[in-house]
Each structure stands twice: as C-alpha cells, then as structure tokens.
Amino acid sequence: MSLLSWKLHGNGKSIKEGEVVNPDERLAWPLTIGVGIQHIAAMFGATFLVPIITGFPPSTTLFFSGIGTILFLIITKNRVPSYLGSSFAFLAPIAAAQASGSMAVALGGVVVTGVLLAVIGLIVNAVGIGWINWLLPPIVTGSIVMIIGFNLAGAANNNFKAAPVTAIVTLAAVAIIGAVARGFLGRISIFGGIIVGYAFAAFQGDINFDGVKAAKWVALPSFTTPSFDINAILIFLPVVLVLVAENVGHVKAVATMTGKDLDSSMGNALFADGVATTLAGAGGGSGTTTYAENIGVMAASRIYSTAAYWVAGIGAVLLSLSPKFGAVLSATPAGVLGGVGVALYGMIGVLGAKIWIENKVNFGDSTNLFIAGTTMIIGIADMTWKRGDYSFGGIVNGTLVAVIGYQVLRALNKAAGKTE
C-alpha cells in the first residue's frame, strides 16, 4: 500500500456486523471525512487545555498537533491510527520552567524531551521493547503519573483563590456534565466546564476581550524559538518516561482492538511522537502524545482507518490559522483555570492509581509500598534538592526514587532470597 492509498472497505458505505475498518482500509470519502471530524472534536477539548493552562499560544499548539499527527502517520507507515494531542504530562514542568525562566526556556525542555523520546524509539527498533517493561513496571509508571498530577495542587489552589466563585461554578459544571451527559459530551466534561465557567466570568465582566478584538481572523500561528537551561531540562526528564508508557499503552490498545500484531511498530510510534514533540517545542507548541480520547471514537465506530486521521491532522492545521479563535481561549480567566485545575490535576493523579489497579500491583509487598509512598510524598510536597547551580524538583526526585529505588530494592530482594 502506498502512503496515501487505502483499500475500500466493502461497498464503502456500511460496516457489517462483527467487522471493523482496518488501518489500511477506508470508507467512502464523505464518510471518512465525517469520521475525521469526529476525531477533531474528540481531541479538541484536551488539546486546548494545555495551552489555556500554560499560556502557550493555542493556535500554535493546534498547528503542531496537526503536523505531528501527519508525521506520526508517515513514520508509522499508516499502521498505527492515532492523533497526537497536547500531553498533560508537560503541565507541571512547563509551569515550573516558566516560574523560574520564560516560555522559551520551557520550550527548550519540550525539545529535549522529544529528542530523548525519539532516541528511545530508535533503541526499541534495534533491541525490542523488553527493557522498557523491565525499567517501567506498573508500580513505577503509576507512581510517576500520580506525582505529575498531584504536584500541581498548589497551582490549582492559587488560581482558585483568584476568583473563588467562578472557580466553584466551573468545578461544579465539570462534575455535573460528567455525571449526567452521555457519549461524546460526557468525555469532554473538562472542556464543557471551561465553557460554562468562561460564560459565567464573561457575564460578571471579569474577562478582558481587548486581545480578542485585536486578533486577526486568518493568519499564520505565532512561533517562538526555544532556549536551553539545564535546570529546566532536568524538570522535564520524567515526562519522557510517561510518554513512553502512554505510547506503548496506545499501540497495545489498538493492537487489541484491531486484532493486528503491532509490536514491530512500537519503536516507530515512539520515534514519531519524539519527532513531533521536538518540532512542537522548536516552534512554540506543547509536547504531544497519543490520545486516548480518539481511541474512544475508534471503539465506538469500529473504524480504525488511518485515512480518517489524515483528515483530522489536516483539519487541525486549517483550524490553527485563526488567531482570533486562539485569542478567545487565551482570555480564559484565572478562576476558570482554578476550577478546572482542581478536577484535571486530580484526575491525572488518580490515573496513576488506575495503572496500579489494572495491573493488580501488590501493596502487601513492602518494596511496592515503599516506592509508592515515598514517591508520592516527595512529588506532592515538591521536595527540592539544590546542588550548586542545579535544582532538582519534586517530580524529578520522585521519579528517581521510583525508577532507581525500585530496581535497587528488587536486586536486594533477590540477593536476600525473597520473591515478588
């Protein structure tokens, strides 16, 4: 199959009971475009949350999200259907880097993260995935994901206090939408809460729309050149491990749904996300990851065609060409960010516990209990260690304890004759 050609599935108009549309197939183009638009809608809320929270230009982030998706499809040779949206794993290090530096310094961290992820992809292509499973067992990945979410509790609190009433309205909207809405709307409860909170703040007169009025309707996104600071780069290193886990999980999920063996594409997927993240950081966008939101669309539609993802990627690039749309998002007030932050950061943290539960991590094992407990306290309290000009924050230190501590303690267990 050439890169831009797909076999027509059946008559191209319907899917028979028990059948799926495979990655190398497509439906008729009008239907394929419709599915592509669904993928844009699915990724939209989460992809825009990162620039709204971090202050990165939303249009630029969307632009690199679309470009990254297209690159991913090319590098994986259309074998792995996936949309590359903004990764929440970057929220904490971006916030930390901006607090002590600038947006350009944060972008430098994104670039280095992408390069390292790409290198890992090349290594996986050369030697296989076994070493990743050894280095990142569920107790470790779950712990890292938890501290990346809960480390942001302070940021959520600061925004919440800026406008408590707006924050409460936003948080309540997230909860109610998630509780009562079904289907697609239920999956974007966070973004729905932002819309409600935004409308409430606008009604109160708490939003400055000067930037929206001044923005053009159509123009290229704004681009920013990164700068590199070793202290900022260190903060971003744990994100590499999270992106590896997310990509591996995504490829395995798609393989399960399609019945295809995609292990041979694992390295290419990691490399592709690394390239996309590097490119985004080099131009002013946030780092990317494979999106679970779009897995939901595939599971519901049984359409795994990569043609639909080409439509989504191209559509995202076209949407990014409206600075006025991006300015509306950039005007989101602190109270809204506070309300949504309470929900979002908490959900990210709890996803770490979900990893433990799904993999049946044994907390009767003293090593597992110690690794999880110490990692959590170090990360949540943001315990920082300074050595000369270098500063190691809570996420970095917690990750080191999780990754290195686990392997050391397991080796001691083995030497002492204890079994897992």
N, C-alpha and C positions, 0 to 999 in steps of 0.2 A: 504494500500500500504506500503510495506517495504521501507526502506530508499533508496535502490539502485535498485528499480524496477519501471518501468513505463509501462502503457498500450500503445500498439502500436496504433497510430492514423490511422484509415482506413487501407489501404494497406501498410502504412509506406513510400510511395514514392511520394505522392502528397497531396495537401490540396484543397478540393472542394470549390467552390465559396461560400462566406459567412461563412465559417468555420474557426476556429482557433485551433491551437495545444495547449491544456491546460497545466498548470504546471505539472499535473500528467500523461501526455502523452509524447510520443516521436515519431519521425520518425525513419526510418531505421538508424542503427548506422553510416554508411558513411555520410548520410545527417546530422545527429545530430552533428557529429564531424565537418562538414563543417560550421554549424551554430555556433558552439563553437569557431571556429577560427575567424569568423566574430566578435564575442563578444570580443575576444582578441584584434583584430585590432581596434575596436571601443573605447576600454578603454585605448589603448596603449599611445596615444599622451598625454592625460590629466594626466594619472597616472605618467608618467615620467616627466611631467613639474615640479611637486612639488620637487622631489629630485634634478633636474637640478638647480632650483632656490635656494633651501635652502642649497645645498651642502651635503645633506644626500646621502648615497650610493644608487645608482639607483637599483642595483641588490637586495639589502636587502629590499628596498621598494616594488619591484615587488614580491619578495618572500612572504612577509607578506600580500600583496594584494591577492595573490592566496590562501594562507592559510586562510585568513579572509573570502574570498568568500565561501570556502568549509565549514567553521564553520557556516557561515550565513545560508547556505542551511540546515545544520544539525539541527541547533537550531530552524529554522522556519519550520522544518519538510517538506521541499521541497514544501511549499505552496506559497512562495514569490520568484519569479525569479528575481535575482538581482546580479550584480557584485559590489564588494566593491573595489573601486579605491581610489587613494590619494585625500583627501579633500583639496580644495583651501582655506577653512576657516582657515586652520592651518598656512598659509603662513605668515601672519602678526605676530602672537605670536611667531612663530619659529624664525623669523628674529630678533624680539626684545629680545628674550631669548638668542640667540647666541651673540648678540651685547654686552650684559652685563654679559654673562656667558660662556656657551660652548654647544656643541651638546648634551652632556649628560644631561645638565640642561633642554634643550628644550625637550628632550625625557621624562624627568620627568613630564613636563606639559602635554605631549601627554598621558602618562599613567593615570594621574589623570582625564583628560578629558574622557578617555574611561571608567574608573570606575564609574564616575558620570553618564554617559550615560547609562551604564548597570543598575545602581540603578534606574534611571528613567524608564527604560524598565520594571523592576520588579514592580514598583509602578503602571504603566499603566496596567500591567496584573492583579493587585489587585483591582484597583478602576476605571479603564477606562481612556479614552482619553480626557474627557470633560475639566478637569482642565488645560490641555495644551492649548486647544483652547481659554480658558479664559486668561491665562497668556501671550500667544503669539499671539495676533490678528495681522492681516496683517500690520497695521501701525508700530508695534513694530518689527516684523521679517524683514520687508522691510528696516527699518532704520538700523538695526544691520548688515544686509548683505551689505548695502551701505558703512558703515564705515569700514568694514573689507576689502573691495576692495580699497576704496579711501585713507585709511590710509597708503597704500603702495606707494603712489605717490612719496614720497621722495626717496624710494629705487629704483624705476624705473628711476628717474632723475639721481641718482648717477651712475648707470650702463650705462645709455645713454651717459653721459658725458665722460665716459671712452674710448669710441670709437664711436663717433657720426655717421660716415659714415656707419659703419657696422650696427649700430642701425637703421638708416634710411632705409637701404636695407632690414633688417629684418622686420621692421614695414610695409614697402611697400608690401613685399611679403605676409604678413598676410592679408593685405587689398585686394590685387589682387586675391589671392586664394579664399578668402571668397566671392568676388564679382562675379567671373566667373566660379568657379568649382561647379559641381552639385553632389548630392548624398553624398557618404561617404567622398570624398576628401573635399567637402565644409564644412563638420562637423569637420574636423581636420585642419582647416586653421592655427591655432596657431602652431601646431606641424610642419605643412608644412613650415611656416615662419622660424622656428628654423632650419630646414634642409637647406633652401636657405641661411640664414644668416651664418650658420656654414660653408657651402661650400665657401661662399664669404670670410669669415675670413681665412679659410684654404688656399685659393688661394693667399691671401695677406701675408701669412706666419705668421699670428697672433695667431696660436694655438700651444701649446706645447704638442707633442704627446709622450713624454717620458713615461708618465703613461700608455698609451695605449700599447706601446711596451712591457712594463714590466709585464702587467697583464696576467694572465693565461687564456687559452681558457675555461677550465672547472674547477670549484672549488665551494665550498660552499660560500654563501654570507658572508660578514663580519658582525659581531654582536657587538653591543655596549650596555653596561649596563647604564641605566639611573641614574641620581642623582636628588635630590629633593630640590628645593629652593622655599620658599613661595612667593617671589616676582615674580618669573617666573610662578608659578602656577596661580597666580591671573590673569596674562595676558591671560591665556588660558580659563578662565571660560566662557566668552561669546561664545566661539566656541561650547560649549555644546548646547546652545540654537539653534544655526544654524544647528547642526547635527540633533537635534530633528525635526526641521522644514523640513529638507531635507528628512529624513526617512519617516515622516508622509506623505509628499507630494508624495514620491515614491510609498508607499503602496497604497495610494488612486488612483494614476495614473494607477497602474497595475490592481487594482480592477475595474476601469472604462473600461479598455481595454479588460479584460477577462470576465467581467460580473459576477465576483465572489465577495462575501462579505468577505473581508479580515480584517475587524475591529478586529476580535479575534486574528489576527496575529500581530497587531501593537506593542504590548508590546514585543513580541519575536523578532521582527525586530530591535527595539531599543536596546534590551538587546544584540542581536547578534553583532550589529555594535559596541556596547560598549566593548564587549569581544575582538573583532577583533582589535579595536583601542588600547586597553590595551596591547594586545600581541605584536602589532607592536611597540609601544613605549618601551616595555620592552626589545626588541631585536635590535632596531636601525632603525626601519622603521617609515614612517609618518602615521598619523591617517587616517582612512578610512571613506568612506561614500558610500551610494547607488548611482549608476551612471546613470545620465540622458542620457549619450551617448548610453548606452545599451538599454534604453527604445526605442530609435530611431530604433535600429536594430529589436526589437520585433514588433514595429508598422509597419515597412516596410515588415517584413517577415510573420507576424501573427503567429509566433512560440514563445510560452511562456514557452516551456518545460524547467524544471529545469535541465534536463539531459544535455542540451547544456551548462549550467553554470558550471556543474561539469567538463565538458571538458575544459571550459575556465579557471577555477581555477587550475586544474591540469597542463594545458598548461603553465600558468603563472609561476608556481613553477619551471617547467622544464626550461623555458627561463631564470629564475633568476640564474641559475647555470653557467652563463658565465660572469666572471669578466671583460673580455676584452670588451664585449659589454657595460657593465656599465661604464668602463673607457672612452670609446668614448663619452658617454653622459656627464660624469663628466668634460671633457675637454672643454665644451661649454664656449666660451669667454664672458666677461662682456658686450661687445657691443650687442651681440645677446640677452642676458638677458635683456638689457635695452630696445631694440626694442620690444621684446615680452612682457615685463612687462608693457609698456605703453598700449598695447592692452588688455592684460589679466586682469590687475588690474582694468582698466576702465570697462571692460565687467562685472567683478564681481560686481562692484559698481552699474552698470546700472541694473543688475538683481534685486537689491533691489527695484528700481523704477518699474520694471516689476511686482513684487509682489503687489505693490500699485495699478497699473493699472488693473491687472487681477481681483483684489478683490474690485475694484471701491471704493478705500479709498476716503472719502470726505474731501478735503482740505479747504472747506468752514467752517469746524468745527475748531474752534480756538485751541482746545486741540490737534487734529491731526497735525495741522500746527506747533504748538509749539514743540511737541515731535520730529517731523521730522527735523525741523530746528535746534534745539539745539543739537540733537544727531549728525547731520552732522558736525556742526562746531567743536564740541568737538572732534569727531573722526578724521576728516581730519587734524585739527591743532595739533592733538596728545597732547591735553591739559593734562598735568600730574600733579598729586597731590601726594606729599610725606608726609608720616606721620611716623616719627621715621625711622625704618629700612624698612618700606614698601613703595612701589611705585605703584601708580595706573595710568596706561597709558590711552591714549585717547580712545582706544577701550573699556576698562573696564569701564571708566567713562561714555562714551556714552551709553553703554549697560545699566548701572544702571539708567541713566536718562530715557531711553526708557522703560524699564520694570517697574521700581518702579514709575517713574514720571507719566506714563500713568494711572496706577491703582489709584494713589492718586488723580489726576485731575478728573478722571471719578467719583470717590467717591464724590468729591466736587461738580461736575456737578449734581449728583443725589441728594445730600443734598440741593442744591440750586433750585431743581425742573426743571433743564434743561435736555433735552433729546438729545440722539445722533442723 
